[in-house]
């Protein structure tokens, strides 16, 4: 490998390590924001929040699609749904075109809960980004936009591959 080939590979590795470290820091921040909006009935686990985010993006999503997106078994997803439904954050309804399937919907209380968490997160991020020099903010915005495009494309490819969908 030539030196010119090693540099992009090294840069990709360093960027991936940095992104991973940022993701870990964001996880800690997200937990703090969840704690800041905590109520006695809020979901305690990150898995429950991930399920809520999936349903929020696609209200009326079929349970088996959620299982695929979370890479989790139907019994695990069903237990999470039981808990979320018990605290009033999720509704399960029969699928209109299949009596054997269930669709998931966030309740108004579930939507409000996610909104509070998102507002806390955004406030934390806004403050951190505000403290950065303008040139770094611009670079961050461009880099994150590019990363989002690539992650979205990779996610779409994974869901569109033959065999990528299993029946839940």
C-alpha positions, 0 to 999 in steps of 0.5 A: 500500500502506498502512503497516499492510500494509507492516509485516507484509510487512517483518516477513516479509522480516526473519524470512525473512532471519533464518531464512536466516542461521540456516540458514547458521550451522547448516550450519557447525555441522553440518559441525563436528559431522560433523567431530567424529564423523568416521571414515575411512569417513564420508560427505564430502558434505552431499548424501550426508548429505541422502540418508541423512536421507531414507532414515532418515525412510522406510526402504525408500523407492524410489530414484525417490522419493529422486531426487524429494525431493532434486531430483537425477537418478537417476545422481547418486543412484545414485553417492551410493548406491554410495559409501554402500553401499561404506562400509556405511551403505546397503543397496539391495534389490529392491522387493517389488512391482516387479522394476525398482525398488530400495528403500533402507535404512540399515544399522545402521552408517548409523543409528549414524553419523546418531545420533552427528551428531544428538547432536553437533548437539543438544548444540551447540543445547542450549548455545546455547538454554540461554544465551538468556533464558527468554522468548526460548526460549519465543518460539523454541520457538513460532516454530520449531513454527509454521515447521515446520508451514508447511514441512511443509505446503508440502512436502506440497503440492509432493509432492501436486501433479499433475506433481510426481512424475516417473518416475526 
